[in-house]
Amino acid sequence: MNPPPLILVVDDVATNRETLLELLEGQDYRVMEAADGPTALRLTAETPPDLVLLDVMMPGMDGYEVCRRLRADARLAAVPVIMVTALDDQASRLAGIKAGADDFVTKPFNRAELRARVRTITRLNRYRRLLETQTELRESAERYRTLFESNPVPMWLSDPGTRRFLAVNGAAVRHYGYTHEEFLTMTIEAIHPPEDIPALLKYLENEEADAPQSGESRHRRKDGTIMQVEIISTPLRFGDRAARLVLATDVTEKKLLEAKFLHAQRLESIGMLAAGIAHDLNNMLAPILFAAPLLRGSLTAPRDRKILDTVERSAVRGAGLVKQILGFVHNAAGERRPTQVKHLARDIVSLIEETFPKSIELRYDIPTDLWPVDGNATQIHQVLLNLCVNARDAMPQGGTLRLVATNRQLDASGAAAIPEATPGAWLMLEVGDTGTGIPPDVLESIWTPFFTTKGIGKGTGLGLPTVRGIVASHHGFIDLQTEVGRGSAFRVYLPASEGEATQPGTAAPVANSDHQGELILVVDDDAAFREIVADVLRQQGYRVVSCADGMEAMTAFNAHLGKVSLVVTDVDMPRLGGLALARALVKICPGIRLIAISGAASGSTGDGDIPAIQTLAHALLLKPFKPEALLVAVQRVLNGAQKSGVPSGG
């Protein structure tokens, strides 16, 4: 119940205050007194009264000033003021009205009149306050309703005991797919996946009833789709019952972006790891690939040649895998030159016929008049091989594999029919199969690095992303046609080149040269590779001094000062690396000819010295390479070739 009205009596004369108190006795009022203006202002600030009976004539601060100050205070501006005065002239009343007084009572008092005025004014003030309170509550409810209904975040009120929805906003209706009416017949279990409900109920049992809660959960829409949500839950009163206000923010896209970011970080880490180990892997493979061609001529038994072929193929596959990973991670473009793809395609045909299961029938069409392309032969070979291996894996029970190459001239209408195509002259390479096809839900993911539908140990998920990266770097595009149960066809379009093509995969022949027994300094910390390189050079008539690192090379160079015609040095070596050695040699002998070799990718994070040494060296060979590539580079450099930053290899 509301307390009785509070009346403040302000008069500097005690007998006047007593008279007023007597008049108010028995009227169910609470009364407080003030003997001066400052005391009255302090009391009203502490406890706003329902009415002030204010004397006009007081020393220090008269009633007019007190009234003016009350009206200046926002909290007290609406408090009714009745001025009690012995002055009944018009000027005094005008002064009181100007100060903000609501009424006047003239001494001596009429008891009945005063009581009636006090009762009327206090009741009116109470009614005014009630109206203001109701208005504030109504406005507050309207603000809450507006905030609740117009909030873009799904919100609802639920009963903690029954777990039923009590109210939901429009965002919840739109986001979850249920109508308002459907929501109000449901419990919160209905918007959770069935498998999550036991954990939900256990959580609700342990939930603190009077404490806000927050966390993450999985919710299910009416159509069955699952989303990840962040939940904020707050206890409150809803009418006469306890309830919980819940905000559910859909963070599914946010989680996907976080996952992509973490995936990108993993790719970066893999790239750093791959670049770090590439040097060691290439150094291990280099002696094998270097020695195999040299041994082949000395082997006569078919069994021995077959074993050597197996060893060489395995080394080539290992080197190709390293290049594939590094090419994908670093998006390396590689050396480009006009290339006749028919030779690459025929090599793939031979590989398929020799190694693919007999249950797979190969059909191919490789015309002799194919247009050349301006590209990297190794990478194009890799594209064809990856697509053929994928086609083989899509036909575990056997089927037909198609390898077709053809010239295509696309006009505007023809290009418009193929995504990403532009008009022009294209070489089209098609690899098709009659296998399982690609399901629609998987189609968008096949170009994602490390995504694979193959079993553990049967696929890395790098094949198709690498294909796409290589084709894009060649300014081409891929047209994919697939149907579940009927197979797939990958059509790779590469822009035709006007240059004269050379047969890829073969090193330029070593022309006869007038060797004068030039002295070559071979520097490499890998003893096996260093010695086999020295042997190859000696077989060609060169004199060779071998060194295990840059320090040994400096000593040998000074010992043969003026006699060394060429230095072949590894880049990454202990004690004194290839870059530091090259800089020192150039200072000693500015005209010295240099060939740099490295097991790392050019410009990769695995060897930051490569770009710098390319400015000093006349040639760069990337391991593993074949003897022919080394001999060609040596002959060209000795014959006066200019410095070149273009890596060579074989």
Buried (B, 14 or more C-beta within 10 A) or exposed (E): EEEEBBBBBBBBEEEBBEBBBEBBEEBEBBBBBBBBBEBBBEBBEEEBBBBBBBBBBBEEBBBBBBBEBBBEEEEBEBBBBBBBBEBEEEEBBEBBEEBBBBBBBBEEBEEEEBBEBBBEBBEBBEEEBEEEEEEEEEEEEEEEEEEBEEBEBBBBBBBBEEBBBBBBBBBBBEBBBBEEEBBBEBEBEBBBEEEBEEEBEEEEEEEEEEEEBEEEBBBBBEEEEEBBBBBBBEBEEBEEEEBBBBBBBBBBEEBEEEEEEEBEEEBEEBBBEBBBBBBBBBBBBBBBBBBBBBEEEEEEEEEEEEEBEEBBBEBBEBBBBBBBBBBBBBEBBBBBBBBBBBBBBBBBBEBBEEEBEEEBEBEBEBEEEBBBBBBBBBBBBBBBBBBBBBBBBBBEEBBBBBBBBBEBEBEEEEBEEBEEBBEEEBBBBBBBBBBBBBEEEEEEEBBEBEBBBEEEEEBBBBBBBBBBBBBEBBEBBBBBEBEEEEBBBBBBBBBBBEEEBBEBEEBEEBEEBEEEEBBBBBBBBBEBBBBBBBBBBEEBEBBBBBBBBBBBBBEBBEEEEEEBBBBBBBBBBEEBBBBBBBEBBEEEBEEBBBBBBBBBBBBBBBBEBBEBBBEBBBBBBBBBBBBBBBBBBBBBBBEEEEEBBEBBBB
